[in-house]
Amino acid sequence: MKRIGKIAADAGVFFHIDAVQGAGKVPIDVRKIGCHLLSISGHKMHAPKGVGAMFVRRGTPIESLLVGGGHERRRRAGTENVSGIVGLGKATELAMESLEDGTIERVAALRDRLEMELLRLPATSVNGVGPNGTPVPRAANTTNVWFDQLEGEALVIALDLKGVAVSGGSACHSGATEPSHVLMAMGLDKARARASLRFSLLKTATDADVDYAISVVPQAVERLRALSPIEAGTLG
């Protein structure tokens, strides 16, 4: 981000960061990054849904989202969601503490154990892991796994029935029929992009939670592969 900020500054363009997934999981310093704008969302940090915040560097020109009142420095008219704001403030405080008290490292260890067990399944791999098995830098709580020879959406439903909530894509693209453009840009073909699921662990996740997922996912994958006529690579 610092390198991108430097490039943007040298080119004289404004730089906005969508930090929704990173906030509360990695340290963020807008002064070091040099961004003009940075957005976060409360529910990604255990705050109430429907509240977020945006850093705006002094002097950055932006248009009002809603007009009609002087709220929020005339950038967004309408009565503020006071309870949501208070919740976001407290959640942010707790998130900052979790960066220093070992919580993030604990969640990362749980995520790594979940990955390791899922990779024991045949025709399965982790998106973002290179040929040498070295993970790329990423959020500590998240992994994205593809399961060849099945449709990811079917596995989402099967796991939901077992009490395991996973995602076939980002929430902002829920209902989309096309595979993730991000996974496609990473080099996955359509078959594997459609067969990919995201597992995101809460900071409250426990060893028992991971143990349960490890017991349920292989059963669901095996059952769906037995029912599915899909073969690896045939959807591309």
Salt bridges, closest charged atoms under 4 A:
ASP10 OD2 - LYS6 NZ 2.76
ASP29 OD1 - ARG31 NE 3.53
GLU93 OE2 - LYS90 NZ 3.25
ASP112 OD1 - ARG111 NE 2.84
GLU115 OE2 - ARG138 NH1 2.56
GLU117 OE1 - ARG120 NE 3.09
ASP148 OD2 - ARG192 NH2 2.97
ASP207 OD1 - ARG113 NH2 3.30
ASP211 OD1 - ARG113 NH1 2.89
